[in-house]
């Protein structure tokens, strides 16, 4: 196949999360987060790993940012730790926390790396969880206030913001399935949490825009997957549509249009959550861009035992999977991009996360020849090019992730980085995929000879 050329000015970056890389979990006045508490609770994380040190980005950020620049990256997604900035979530500001992020952002700018900053990537202050967590609608106002503090402090440097990273994941996995912090299994409370988060999203976006430092663009990074029915039956096809509305549009139709999509088998969200007068006006705050986080597709079937949405997820039939067990299905990315471009015309799109877990380590020569990751990235990024060719306005790609890091409930067992991290010594080694991505970032030319 012919090479794919991306336009000049296209952003090539990596994405990361504060808890997964920073460490310094109790340094310089930082408060406890729900992930600090969760990872310190026996039995929650594989191998009893914690993010107490993680990649030690809190102390090693100058070297990591220098390495990003060396690899030719022109953008980087980072997230802020709410309890590092406001230890109790709604109380005094910790200036040392803000100063840390000022240093990070300044060093990125000095190396011509655009900082794309996410306000919240899952590390809620534990004090706010003790007050009820995201099901408590008071958190929407606290989050708005936190956004205003951050915008005033960093907005002269940061011009591109995301309110949330993957709101569906941290509400459903944290409050319904219990496999992420805070580890609750309460379906009703999880749905309440989604409404609070939608309120918080709209209110925070407005706070960013109303700050003394006017942002260039505000969005959110949404977890997304094209939804395929297991069979061609009407039941499976309508189940797939319901799941698409719940998984892909629950936080997007709300902020863009001020309404919830119809995802329930019977009734609507009003049957499950109190929606007060004026809530939808607070929630609606049309985005300047839409961030797509995508790793694979979803396959679903009708489930007569699920009285809410009538959906069950089914394991896809693809033979190729990553070490996380996720199906490698490259066309999922172009399919999702084109879905979003069609449903929200005129809104720029960024791929804000995409990547894969493979555990390749240093060979006898000290090098890491992770060709499976190179093959994965080549095929998925080609799908970005294909979507752009047919008219999608995609302006950047943020690979997950720069360094191997703390992978949530998996601890250090899954490696997504293009830079190997030895978690004992903190030594960094650029993998073959890192060198490959650096060439792509420098040239904008994707050589699409398949390599498996």
Protein Blocks (a to p, Z undefined) as FASTA:
>chain_A
ZZddddehiacdddddfklmngomlgghiacdfklmmmmpghkaghhiafklmnommmmm
mmmmmmmmmnopabdcddddfklmmmnopaccdfklmmmmmmmmmmmmmnopacdddfbg
oiacfklmmnnpjmlmklmmmmmmmmmmmmmmmmmmmmcdcfbgckllmmmmmmmnopac
ehiacfklmmmmmmmmmmmmmmmmmmmmmpmbdcfbdcddddddddddfblcfklmmmmm
mmmmmmmmmmmmmmmnopacdfbfghcfklmbccdehklmmmpccdfbdcdddfbdcddd
ddfklmknopacdddfbfbdcfkopacdfklmmmmmmmmmmmmghiacddfbdcdddfbd
cdfkopacdfklmmmmmmmmmmmmmmmmnopacfbdcdddfbdcdehjnommbcfbfbdc
dfklopacddfklmmmmmmmmnopacfbdcZZ
